[in-house]
Amino acid sequence: MLNIKQNKELEQTLNFTPYGDLTEREKVIYSVAARNGYNLGLKHKKQLDRVEALSFNKEVVRVKYVNKNFSSKVTSSTKKIAEDIVNKTLAMYDISLEDFVSIKRLTPIVQARSIVINLIKEVLNISLNSISMFVGKRDHSTMIHHIRMKHNKEHLWQEGKRIWEDYKEIKNSL
């Protein structure tokens, strides 16, 4: 996946004095690792570019992640309630919809997602796949993980943590 210029730079790096003493096998290992690292960097850059592209227009995010591909059991009133839960949670945690549906794992964002997942499941009792449409098309196993965390009072949902107060406040405001 490296172009000619990048391959040439890699060869020059391998011939550089500190790397000049490497055996041929060590050079191959270093070369493969450099290529893999480069390709991984490109993959992450594409993901970040996707998030940046979505941040230019909130409607694109809303259409892509919130109003599309629901199971037939999800009615418009259910969608409205779920969007209300999402909006109240975003306002409470002061985070953007783009961050909420992104791949970021900062604590406030993860807490907001967890609250939304648990509230939607508890209030609306819709499928995990349908819930995932409101939190950035995450896998159903992510939904199960957040629901179990709350049920077992683990990690984010340990007794005495602020997330419980936030959860009750949003639930009471519905």
LODOFI-607858 format. One line per 2 residues: number of its first residue (from 0); their letters; for each residue x, y, z of N, C-alpha, C, CB. Coordinates in steps of 0.2 Angstrom, whole numbers. Glycine has a CB too. Example, Ala and Ser with C-alpha at 12.3 -4.5 7.8 and 13.67 -1.06 7.14 Angstrom:
2
0 = as = 66:-28:39:62:-22:39:66:-16:39:57:-22:45 | 64:-11:35:68:-5:36:64:0:39:70:-3:29;
// end
This chain:
174
0 = ml = 4:-6:0:0:0:0:4:6:0:-5:0:6 | 11:5:1:15:11:1:17:13:-7:22:10:4;
2 = ni = 17:19:-8:19:21:-15:26:21:-16:16:28:-17 | 29:22:-22:36:22:-24:40:26:-19:37:24:-31;
4 = kq = 38:33:-18:41:37:-14:42:35:-7:38:44:-14 | 37:32:-4:37:30:3:41:24:3:30:28:5;
6 = nk = 41:19:-2:45:13:-2:53:15:-2:44:9:-8 | 54:21:-6:61:23:-6:63:26:1:62:29:-12;
8 = el = 59:30:4:60:33:10:62:27:16:55:37:13 | 58:22:15:58:16:20:65:13:19:53:11:19;
10 = eq = 67:12:12:74:9:11:79:14:13:75:8:3 | 79:20:12:84:25:15:84:24:23:82:32:13;
12 = tl = 79:24:26:78:23:33:82:17:35:71:23:36 | 81:11:32:84:5:34:91:5:33:81:-1:30;
14 = nf = 94:9:28:101:10:26:104:15:31:102:11:19 | 100:19:35:103:24:39:107:20:45:97:28:43;
16 = tp = 112:24:47:117:21:51:114:16:57:121:26:54 | 110:19:61:107:14:67:104:8:64:102:18:71;
18 = yg = 101:8:58:98:2:56:102:-2:51:91:4:52 | 108:1:49:113:-2:44:116:-8:47:118:3:43;
20 = dl = 116:-9:54:119:-15:57:114:-20:58:121:-13:64 | 108:-19:56:103:-25:57:104:-30:52:96:-22:56;
22 = te = 102:-36:54:102:-42:49:97:-41:44:102:-49:53 | 97:-45:39:92:-45:34:85:-47:36:94:-50:28;
24 = re = 85:-52:41:79:-54:44:76:-48:48:80:-60:49 | 80:-44:52:78:-39:56:75:-33:52:83:-36:61;
26 = kv = 79:-32:46:76:-27:41:69:-29:39:81:-26:36 | 68:-35:37:62:-37:35:56:-36:40:62:-45:32;
28 = iy = 58:-38:46:53:-37:52:52:-29:52:56:-40:58 | 57:-25:52:56:-18:53:52:-15:47:63:-14:53;
30 = sv = 53:-18:41:50:-15:35:42:-17:36:53:-18:29 | 41:-23:38:34:-25:38:30:-21:43:33:-33:40;
32 = aa = 34:-20:49:31:-16:55:29:-9:52:35:-16:61 | 34:-6:49:33:1:46:27:1:41:40:3:43;
34 = rn = 27:-4:37:21:-4:32:14:-5:36:22:-9:27 | 14:-9:41:8:-10:45:6:-4:48:9:-16:49;
36 = gy = 11:-1:51:10:5:55:7:11:51:16:8:59 | 10:11:45:8:16:40:0:15:38:12:16:34;
38 = nl = -1:9:36:-8:7:34:-13:8:40:-8:-1:32 | -11:6:46:-15:8:52:-17:15:52:-12:5:58;
40 = gl = -11:19:52:-12:26:52:-17:29:47:-6:30:51 | -17:26:41:-21:28:35:-28:26:37:-19:25:29;
42 = kh = -29:20:40:-36:18:42:-39:23:47:-36:11:45 | -35:25:52:-37:29:57:-39:36:55:-32:30:63;
44 = kk = -35:38:50:-36:45:47:-42:45:43:-30:47:42 | -44:39:40:-50:39:36:-56:40:41:-51:32:32;
46 = ql = -56:36:47:-61:37:52:-62:44:54:-60:32:57 | -56:47:55:-56:54:58:-59:59:53:-50:56:60;
48 = dr = -57:57:46:-60:62:41:-67:61:40:-56:60:34 | -70:55:41:-77:53:41:-81:57:47:-78:46:42;
50 = ve = -78:57:53:-81:61:58:-81:68:57:-77:59:65 | -75:71:54:-75:78:52:-80:80:47:-68:80:50;
52 = al = -80:76:42:-85:77:36:-92:77:39:-85:72:31 | -94:73:44:-101:73:47:-102:79:51:-102:67:51;
54 = sf = -96:82:54:-97:88:58:-99:94:55:-91:89:62 | -98:94:48:-100:100:44:-107:102:44:-97:100:38;
56 = nk = -111:96:44:-118:97:44:-122:92:48:-121:96:36 | -125:95:53:-128:91:58:-134:86:55:-131:95:64;
58 = ev = -137:89:50:-143:85:47:-140:79:44:-146:89:42 | -134:79:41:-131:73:38:-131:68:44:-124:74:35;
60 = vr = -128:70:49:-127:65:55:-134:62:57:-124:68:61 | -139:67:58:-145:65:60:-149:60:55:-150:71:61;
62 = vk = -148:61:49:-151:57:44:-148:50:44:-151:60:37 | -141:50:44:-137:44:44:-138:40:50:-130:46:43;
64 = yv = -138:43:56:-138:39:62:-144:38:66:-133:41:66 | -149:43:65:-154:43:69:-161:42:66:-155:50:72;
66 = nk = -162:44:60:-168:43:57:-169:37:51:-170:49:54 | -164:33:51:-164:28:46:-163:21:48:-158:30:41;
68 = nf = -165:16:44:-164:9:45:-167:6:51:-157:8:45 | -173:8:54:-176:6:60:-180:0:58:-180:11:63;
70 = ss = -181:-5:63:-185:-10:62:-192:-8:61:-184:-16:68 | -196:-12:58:-203:-10:57:-207:-8:63:-207:-15:53;
72 = kv = -205:-11:69:-208:-10:75:-207:-3:78:-206:-15:80 | -202:1:76:-201:7:79:-205:12:75:-193:9:78;
74 = ts = -210:15:79:-215:20:76:-212:27:76:-221:20:80 | -215:32:73:-212:39:73:-213:41:80:-217:43:69;
76 = st = -218:39:84:-218:42:91:-212:39:96:-225:40:95 | -211:33:94:-205:30:98:-198:33:96:-204:22:96;
78 = kk = -198:35:89:-192:39:87:-191:45:90:-192:39:79 | -197:49:91:-197:55:94:-195:55:101:-204:58:93;
80 = ia = -198:50:105:-196:49:112:-188:48:113:-200:44:115 | -186:43:108:-179:42:109:-174:48:107:-177:36:104;
82 = ed = -176:51:102:-172:58:100:-173:63:106:-175:61:94 | -178:63:110:-179:67:115:-174:65:121:-186:67:118;
84 = iv = -173:58:122:-169:56:127:-162:58:125:-169:48:127 | -160:57:118:-153:58:116:-152:66:117:-153:56:109;
86 = nk = -156:70:115:-155:77:115:-155:80:123:-161:81:112 | -159:77:127:-158:79:134:-151:77:137:-164:76:138;
88 = tl = -149:71:135:-143:68:138:-137:72:135:-142:61:136 | -137:74:128:-132:78:125:-132:85:129:-133:79:118;
90 = am = -138:88:130:-138:94:134:-135:94:141:-145:97:134 | -136:88:144:-134:88:151:-126:87:151:-137:82:154;
92 = yd = -124:83:147:-116:82:146:-113:87:142:-115:75:144 | -116:91:139:-113:97:135:-109:94:129:-110:102:139;
94 = is = -111:89:126:-107:86:120:-111:86:114:-105:79:122 | -108:86:108:-111:87:102:-113:80:99:-106:90:97;
96 = le = -118:80:95:-121:74:92:-115:71:88:-127:76:87 | -111:74:85:-105:72:81:-101:68:86:-101:77:78;
98 = df = -99:70:92:-95:67:96:-99:61:99:-93:71:102 | -105:61:100:-109:56:103:-109:50:98:-116:58:104;
100 = vs = -110:51:92:-110:45:87:-103:43:85:-114:47:81 | -98:47:87:-91:45:84:-88:39:88:-87:52:85;
102 = ik = -82:38:86:-78:32:89:-75:34:96:-73:29:84 | -76:41:98:-72:43:104:-74:39:110:-73:50:105;
104 = rl = -70:38:115:-71:35:121:-70:39:127:-67:28:121 | -71:45:127:-70:49:132:-75:48:138:-70:57:131;
106 = tp = -74:48:144:-78:46:149:-85:50:149:-75:48:156 | -86:56:148:-92:59:147:-96:57:141:-92:67:147;
108 = iv = -93:55:136:-96:53:130:-99:46:131:-92:53:124 | -95:42:134:-97:35:136:-102:35:141:-91:31:138;
110 = qa = -102:39:146:-108:40:150:-114:42:147:-106:45:156 | -114:46:143:-120:49:139:-123:43:135:-118:55:135;
112 = rs = -118:39:131:-121:34:127:-124:28:132:-115:31:123 | -121:27:138:-124:22:142:-130:24:145:-119:21:148;
114 = iv = -131:30:147:-138:33:149:-143:32:144:-137:40:151 | -141:34:137:-146:34:132:-148:27:131:-143:37:126;
116 = in = -143:22:130:-145:15:129:-149:12:134:-138:11:129 | -148:13:141:-152:11:146:-159:14:146:-148:12:153;
118 = li = -159:20:145:-166:24:145:-170:21:140:-165:31:145 | -167:21:134:-171:19:128:-174:12:129:-167:19:121;
120 = ke = -169:7:132:-171:1:133:-177:0:138:-165:-4:135 | -176:4:143:-181:4:149:-187:7:147:-178:7:155;
122 = vl = -187:13:144:-193:17:143:-197:14:137:-191:24:141 | -193:12:131:-197:10:125:-196:3:124:-193:14:119;
124 = ni = -192:-1:127:-191:-8:126:-191:-10:119:-197:-11:130 | -187:-7:115:-186:-9:108:-180:-13:107:-185:-2:103;
126 = sl = -179:-16:101:-173:-20:100:-167:-17:101:-174:-24:93 | -161:-21:102:-155:-18:103:-152:-15:96:-150:-24:106;
128 = ns = -154:-18:91:-152:-16:84:-155:-9:83:-154:-21:79 | -161:-8:85:-165:-1:84:-161:4:89:-172:-2:86;
130 = is = -160:2:95:-156:6:100:-150:9:97:-155:3:106 | -146:4:93:-140:6:91:-140:11:85:-137:0:87;
132 = mf = -146:12:82:-147:18:77:-146:25:81:-153:17:74 | -148:25:87:-147:31:90:-141:33:93:-153:31:96;
134 = vg = -136:28:94:-130:29:97:-124:28:92:-129:25:103 | -125:29:85:-120:28:81:-119:21:78:-113:31:84;
136 = kr = -124:18:77:-124:11:74:-119:6:77:-122:12:66 | -119:6:83:-114:2:87:-117:-6:87:-113:4:94;
138 = dh = -113:-10:88:-115:-17:88:-119:-19:94:-108:-22:88 | -124:-24:93:-128:-26:98:-125:-28:104:-133:-31:96;
140 = st = -119:-31:104:-115:-33:110:-113:-27:114:-109:-37:108 | -112:-21:111:-111:-15:115:-117:-13:119:-109:-9:110;
142 = mi = -123:-14:116:-129:-12:120:-130:-17:126:-135:-13:115 | -128:-23:125:-129:-28:130:-124:-26:135:-127:-35:127;
144 = hh = -118:-24:134:-113:-22:139:-115:-17:143:-106:-20:135 | -118:-11:140:-120:-6:144:-126:-8:148:-122:0:139;
146 = ir = -131:-12:146:-136:-14:150:-134:-18:156:-141:-18:146 | -129:-23:155:-127:-27:160:-123:-23:165:-122:-32:157;
148 = mk = -119:-18:163:-115:-13:167:-120:-10:172:-111:-8:164 | -126:-8:170:-131:-4:174:-134:-10:179:-136:-1:170;
150 = hn = -136:-15:176:-139:-20:180:-134:-23:186:-141:-26:176 | -128:-24:184:-123:-27:189:-120:-21:193:-118:-31:185;
152 = ke = -121:-15:192:-118:-9:195:-111:-10:195:-121:-9:202 | -108:-10:189:-101:-11:187:-99:-5:183:-100:-17:184;
154 = hl = -92:-4:184:-88:1:180:-91:8:180:-88:-1:172 | -94:11:175:-97:17:175:-103:18:180:-100:19:168;
156 = wq = -107:12:181:-113:12:185:-112:9:192:-118:7:181 | -106:10:195:-105:8:202:-109:13:207:-97:9:204;
158 = eg = -111:10:212:-115:13:217:-112:20:219:-116:9:224 | -116:25:220:-113:32:222:-110:36:217:-108:30:227;
160 = kr = -110:33:210:-107:38:205:-113:42:202:-105:33:199 | -110:48:200:-115:53:197:-119:51:192:-110:59:195;
162 = iw = -117:46:188:-121:44:182:-128:42:184:-118:38:179 | -129:39:191:-136:37:193:-140:43:194:-135:33:200;
164 = ed = -137:49:196:-141:55:197:-143:57:190:-137:60:201 | -139:58:186:-140:60:179:-146:56:176:-134:60:175;
166 = yk = -145:49:177:-150:45:174:-157:46:176:-148:37:175 | -157:47:183:-164:48:186:-167:55:184:-163:48:194;
168 = ei = -162:60:183:-165:66:182:-167:66:174:-159:71:182 | -164:63:170:-166:63:163:-173:59:163:-161:60:158;
170 = kn = -173:53:166:-179:49:166:-185:53:169:-178:42:170 | -184:57:174:-190:60:177:-192:66:173:-188:63:184;
172 = sl = -187:69:168:-189:74:164:-193:72:158:-183:78:162 | -194:65:157:-197:63:151:-205:63:151:-195:56:149;
// end
